[in-house]
């Protein structure tokens, strides 16, 4: 077995290859050209594992190396820095360190999304970016109205009114782009059985269901619901030392799943009486932010159970039977997939 560490950059790539004994077989600094990289690995026949650090450029490298029979792993950038600090840091040193860690099976791996979901997930994230830009346009118009203490853009002076008109035009264009992306995603994701089940859950609509499925990718990579909560950033980190226990915010995990579950929690609180009552009870004890986070965490628990067991939503939330559920006209299918008896369908 051969082990290669790959330090990938925009224009160059450093590759360091070891055998099972740790002896250097080959190392090179190459341009990021497919033919050159293919030629490098063609000179090293036999079983081969490789690792590349998780950056935004690994897609094409996976598409190039996997058909060649190379087992490519994705190293977690943050954790790699924690265990491989070096005073001298160069591309060659990074590649050699990756190869050594791979040889002794100490590479902290990041999840490599499946090829089928990769492009769709990126389009969904692009949609979220456009939505954020749309909101910034609205806030800019609101800031102008506040600055001049008026209620409509027509009341602004000439130049500020021009600014407001440009922000409004940009917001309209961005909304058109968002709708176009949603139209492209609709037929690709909503027809799947998992998506049809998820949209029955309170607060989860089409776009949230898209986000959950594409960001999770494979629910079975989480051994327990606690691991899933942690990945979704729905539980705090801890800083325990000297007998003192403290909670802290952590950015480890998937921020898109956190946003999706918090958005679903807000919608569920708005429209479902039992969930709203549970939120109000928690709010009196723990405050609004923590209460909302607990509602989001419970929704994540429901989603985890539905995806792992491939079952439909049972119409319950934290032991409460929900009196208000979605109509049979939503989602598009008459009932969630897997339900053969109409009596098993969620109440509506």
N, C-alpha and C positions, 0 to 999 in steps of 0.2 A: 504494500500500500504506500502510495506517495501522498504527501500533504503539502499544499501550496497556500501561502498567504498572499493576498492580493490587496495592494494599496492603490485604490482607483481614484484618479483625478480626471479633470476635463480633457487635458491634452496628453497626459502621460500615465503610465501604470507601472508600478513596481511589483514584481513577482518573485517570491522566494520559495523554493521547493526542497523538501526534506524527505528522506526515507524513514522507515520505521525505527531505525537506530538513531535518528537525529542528525545524520550526515547530510551536508548540503549536496544536493544533486545538481541544482542549477539555480541561478538567480539572474535577473535581467531588469533593466529599465527600458520600457518600450513605449512607443506612441500608441494612443488608443485607437488603433486600426484593427478591424476584425481579422483581416488576413494575417497580420503580424502575430496577434494573440493566438489564433488558431494554429499557426506554425509552431509557436512555442510549445503548446500542449501536445502537438503531434509528435514531437521528439521524445515524449515521455509516455510510452505505452503502459498499459496495465491499470489496475484499480487506482482510482485517484479521487481524493477529497480536496476541496478548496474552500476558503472562507474569504469573504469580502465584508468590509465594514458597512453598516447600514447607512447609506446616504441616499440622495435622490437620483443616483445614476446607475443603480444596479440592474434595472430592467433589461437593458440590452445585453449586459454581460451574462445574465441567466439564460436568455434566449440563445446566446452563442455557445455557452459551455455545456448546458444540460444535454443537448443533442449529441455532443461528443462523448457522452458517458461519464461526465465528471459530476460528482456529488457536491453541489455548491451549497454552502451554508451562509447564513446571514448573521454577522456578528453585531451584537447590541453596542452601539457607539458609546453610550454613557458608561456601561459596566466595563467595557474594554479599557476605558481610560482609568477606571478605578483599580484595576488589577495589573495594568501593564505600564505604569508610570516609568519614564526614563528621562535622565538628565539630557541625554543626546537624543533628539527626535528628528529623524529624517524619513523619507519615504522608504528607503531600504531597511532601516531599523524597524519601522512599523510592519512591513511585509514579513520580516524575519520573526518578529514577535507573534504575529498572527499565525504563522506556520507552526511555531513551537507550541502555542496554546492549542491549536487544532490537533497536533500529534498526541498530546496528552489528554485530549478531550476535556479541556477547560474553557472552551469558547462559550461565553454567555450569548446564547442565540436569540435573535429577534425573529418574530413570526414573518415568514415569507408568504405573502398572500398568493392564493391560487391564480393561475393565469386567466381563468375564466372571469374572475371578479376584479382583476387589477385595473383595467381601463374604466370599468363602470364606477368603481370606487373613486377614482381620480376625477371623473366627471362630476360626481356628487359633491366632492370637496370643492371643485371649481364653482359649482352652484352656490355653495355656502359662502364662498368669497364674494360672489356677485351680490348676494343678499346683504352681506355686510357693507358693501359699497353703496347699495341702495339706501340703507339706513343712514349712512354718513351724509348722503345728499339731503335727506329729510332733516337731519340735525343741523346741517349748515343753513338751510332755509329758516328753521326755527330760531337759530342764533341771530340771523339778520333781523327777524321780526322783533326779537327781544331787544336788540341793540337800539332799534328806532322806536320801540314801544308802539307797534302797530299790529293789527290782526291779520292782514292779508298782504301778499307781495305787491299788489296794485297800489298800496299806500306808501310804498318805499320811494325814496328819491331815485333819480334816473340810474345812476351807476349801481347802487345796491340792488335795484330792481332787475338790472341786467344780470347780476350775479345770481339772483334767485331764479331767474328764467333759465339760466344755463344749468344750474343744479337740478331744476325740475326736468329739463330736457334729458339730462344725463340719467336721472332716476327712471324716467320712462323707458329709455333705451335699455337700461340694465334689467328692468322688469320683463321686457320682451325677450332678452337673452335667457333669463331665468325660466320663463315659460317654455322656451324652446328646449332647454335642457331637460325640464320635467317631462315634456312630451317624448323625448328620446328615451328616457329612463322607464317610462310607464310600462310599456309592453315588454321590456326586458326583465323586469323584476316582479311586478305585481302578480303575474300569472303563476309564480312559483308557489307550491303548497305552504312553505314556511311563511311567506309574506301574507298569504291569505289568512293564515291563523293569527298573525301578529296584529293585523288591523282591527281585530275584534277587541283588543285590550284597550281599556280607557286611556285616552290621551295619545294613542299611537295612530297616526294617519299614514298616508302613502309615503311621504318623504321621510318621516321618522322610521317607518318600517324599512325603507331602502337603506337608511343610514345604519340601522342596527344590523341588518343582514350582511352588508358589505364590509362594515368595520369589524364585526365578529368573525366573519369568514367561515370558521369551523368551531362550533361551540364545544366540541369534544376536546379541544386543546386546553380547556380549563377543567382541572380535576375536581373542583368543587365550586359551589356558588360563592364561597368566600373569595376564592381566587378571581372569580368573575367580577365581584364587587370591587375588588382592588384594581383590576384592570380598567374598570369604568370610572375610576376616581370617585367612587361613592362612599368611601370610608377614609378617615384621616390617617396620615402617617403618625408615627410615634417617635418620641425622643426621650427614652428612659435612661436615666443615669443617676448613680448615687442614691438609689431608693426613691427617686422622684419620677413620676409618670407625667408626661406632657404630650399633648397632641399637636401636630403641626400639619400645615398644608403641604401637599406633595404634588409635583407635576409628573410623577411616574404614572404611566398608563395612557389611555387613549382619550384625548380631550374631546374628540367628536362624539364618542359614546356618552361622555358626561353631559355634553350639551344636549344630546338627543333625549336622554332620560329626564333631565331637568325640564326641558320643554314639554315632554309628555306629562310630567307631574303637574305643571302649571295648568295645562288643558284639562287634566283629569280632575283637579281641584275645582276648576270653574264649572264643569258640566255634570259631575256625578255627586249627588247629595251625600252618600255614605263616605266617599273619599274626602269631601269637603269637611264633613263633621270630624273625621279622623285627623285631618290636618289642623283644624281648630283646637282639638284636644291636645295634640302634640305642641302646638304653638304656645298654648298657655303654660306648658311645663318647660319647654326648651327654647322658645323663640322661633321667629319665622324662618330664618335660613336653615336651621337644623331640622325643623319640621318638614320643610320642603325637601331637604336632602333625604329624609327618612321615607317620604312618599316615593321619591325617585328610586331609592334602594329597594323598596317593596315591588315596584314595577319591574326592576331588573331581576328580582327573584322570580317573578311570574314568567318573564321572558326566558330566563335560563331553564326553568322547568318545562316550558312548552317546547323549546328547541331541543333539549336533551331527550325528552320522552316522546316528542313528535305528537303532542296531544293538543286539543283545542282549549281555548280559554274557558274556565269553569264558572265564570261569573261571580267569583268571590274575591274580596280584597281584605287582607288581615282579619279573616274570620267573619267579615260582613258580606251578606248576600246583596249584590248590587241590584237596585230596582230599576236603574236606567242603563240600558245597554244599546248598542248600535242596531240599526234596523237591518233587515235582511237585504235591503237594496244596497247596503254597504257592508262589506266590499262587493266587488262586481259579481262574485259567485254567490249563489243563493245561500250556501252554508259553508263553513270551513271544511277543507279537504280532510278526509279521514272519517267524517261523520256519515254513517250509512243510515242511521235512524233519525228521523226528524225530532224525536223526543230527546236526543242527545245534544241538539243544537243549543247554544247559549240563549237565555231568555231575551226577548226583544219586545 
